[in-house]
Each structure stands twice: as C-alpha cells, then as structure tokens.
Amino acid sequence: MKRILVVDDDTSLRVYLQEELAEMGYEVRTASSAPEALKIVEKEPLDLVILDIRMPGMTGIEALPRIIGLKENLPVILNTAYSQYKDDFMAWAANAYVVKSFDLTELKEKIQELLQEKTPVVQPGG
C-alpha cells in the first residue's frame, strides 16, 4: 500500500484529503506544520508528500528543499490556494503544483501519475 503524507495547517482540509485518499486505497499520514512533516519524512517510509505552501512558522517553499534533502526521490506535490507561487523558482523543485479545490480531480490525477508503478518493457521475442 502506498503511503502519502498530507501537510496542511487547515485541519478540515487535512481530514478531507485523508478520507478521500484512504478511499482510493492509500495509507495516509498527516502533519499540521512543516517541522512536523520533516520529522515524519526523516523517520517513516513514504511514497509521496502533498505539501501546502502557506503555513505558520515554516512555509512549504522553505520545507521543500529540506524534504528533498532527506529523501531525494520522494515525489512532492505543492497543493496551495495561491497560484502565484507557481512562478517562484523554489516551487519548481516540486514534481507537481496543484491549486487547491474541493474538486480533487486534478490532485488525484497527479497522485496517480506520480505513484504509477513502472512496468518493465518486454521486448518482442525476448
């Protein structure tokens, strides 16, 4: 089962994402702050992080390079209500950028895309 970490200071959004992603078959951990998320990333096996940008104390933009520093190949989706951060060069390190919406179609598509199992290519006759 793939493990996803949802990092957001909004409790209701964290719970909503946790419920929706669990229904899709993912094991979901949550964190209400970037420092809490960094502790989880450091200690637990994860397959993907969904990271809010605007949070008190440490922003998602500040946490992103630290997450990558801890686990280089861990995919990160920036999930924010503010589209202007998409042009911030620090945000470019994320694997995807999704503007928050209660319609989770785009976010779910990005999750599935990033967690796709790589199937080996079988050569004809081999």
C-alpha positions as CSV (number, residue, x, y, z in Angstrom):
1,M,0.0,0.0,0.0
2,K,1.4,3.4,-1.0
3,R,2.0,5.9,1.9
4,I,1.1,9.5,1.4
5,L,1.9,12.4,3.8
6,V,-0.5,15.3,3.7
7,V,0.9,18.5,5.2
8,D,-1.5,21.4,5.7
9,D,-2.3,23.7,8.7
10,D,-6.0,23.6,7.8
11,T,-7.4,20.8,9.9
12,S,-10.6,20.4,7.9
13,L,-8.7,20.1,4.6
14,R,-6.2,17.6,6.1
15,V,-9.1,15.4,7.3
16,Y,-10.9,15.7,3.9
17,L,-7.8,14.7,2.0
18,Q,-7.0,11.9,4.4
19,E,-10.6,10.5,3.9
20,E,-10.6,10.9,0.1
21,L,-7.1,9.3,-0.3
22,A,-7.8,6.5,2.1
23,E,-10.9,5.7,0.0
24,M,-8.5,5.4,-3.0
25,G,-6.6,2.8,-1.2
26,Y,-3.7,4.8,0.1
27,E,-2.3,4.8,3.7
28,V,-2.3,8.5,4.7
29,R,-0.3,10.3,7.4
30,T,-0.9,13.9,8.2
31,A,1.1,16.8,9.6
32,S,-0.1,20.3,10.6
33,S,3.2,22.0,10.1
34,A,6.4,21.8,8.0
35,P,8.6,20.9,11.0
36,E,6.3,18.0,12.0
37,A,6.3,16.9,8.3
38,L,10.1,16.9,8.3
39,K,10.2,14.6,11.3
40,I,7.8,12.2,9.6
41,V,9.8,12.3,6.3
42,E,13.0,11.5,8.2
43,K,11.6,8.6,10.2
44,E,8.9,6.9,8.1
45,P,8.8,5.3,4.6
46,L,6.7,7.4,2.3
47,D,5.8,7.3,-1.4
48,L,4.6,10.9,-1.8
49,V,4.1,14.2,0.0
50,I,1.3,16.7,-0.5
51,L,2.6,20.0,0.8
52,D,0.7,23.2,1.5
53,I,2.7,26.4,0.9
54,R,1.3,29.0,3.3
55,M,1.8,27.7,6.8
56,P,2.9,29.5,10.0
57,G,6.5,29.1,11.1
58,M,7.9,27.4,8.0
59,T,6.4,27.6,4.6
60,G,6.1,24.7,2.2
61,I,8.6,26.5,-0.1
62,E,11.1,26.5,2.8
63,A,10.4,22.9,3.7
64,L,10.6,21.6,0.1
65,P,14.4,21.6,-0.3
66,R,14.7,20.0,3.2
67,I,12.3,17.2,2.2
68,I,14.3,16.6,-1.0
69,G,17.5,16.7,1.1
70,L,16.1,13.9,3.4
71,K,14.7,11.7,0.6
72,E,15.9,12.7,-2.8
73,N,13.5,10.7,-4.9
74,L,10.4,11.3,-2.8
75,P,7.8,13.0,-5.1
76,V,6.2,16.2,-3.7
77,I,3.1,17.9,-4.9
78,L,2.7,21.5,-3.8
79,N,-1.0,22.0,-3.0
80,T,-1.9,25.6,-2.4
81,A,-4.7,28.1,-2.8
82,Y,-2.3,30.6,-4.3
83,S,-1.5,30.2,-8.0
84,Q,1.2,33.0,-7.9
85,Y,3.7,30.6,-6.2
86,K,3.9,28.6,-9.4
87,D,6.3,31.2,-10.8
88,D,8.6,31.0,-7.8
89,F,11.7,29.2,-8.9
90,M,11.8,27.4,-5.5
91,A,8.5,25.8,-6.3
92,W,10.0,24.3,-9.5
93,A,11.7,21.6,-7.4
94,A,8.3,20.0,-6.7
95,N,7.1,17.2,-9.0
96,A,3.7,18.9,-9.4
97,Y,1.8,22.1,-8.5
98,V,-1.9,22.0,-7.9
99,V,-4.2,24.8,-6.9
100,K,-6.5,23.8,-4.0
101,S,-10.1,22.9,-4.8
102,F,-12.8,20.8,-3.2
103,D,-12.9,19.1,-6.6
104,L,-9.9,16.8,-6.1
105,T,-9.8,15.5,-9.7
106,E,-6.6,17.3,-10.6
107,L,-4.8,16.4,-7.3
108,K,-5.9,12.7,-7.6
109,E,-4.7,12.5,-11.2
110,K,-1.3,13.9,-10.2
111,I,-1.0,11.5,-7.3
112,Q,-1.8,8.5,-9.6
113,E,0.6,9.8,-12.2
114,L,3.5,10.2,-9.7
115,L,2.8,6.8,-8.0
116,Q,2.4,4.9,-11.2
117,E,4.2,1.6,-10.9
118,K,6.9,1.3,-13.5
119,T,6.2,-1.8,-15.6
120,P,9.2,-3.3,-17.4
121,V,9.1,-3.1,-21.2
122,V,9.1,-6.6,-22.7
123,Q,11.0,-6.8,-26.0
124,P,9.3,-8.8,-28.7
125,G,10.7,-12.4,-28.9
126,G,12.6,-11.9,-25.7
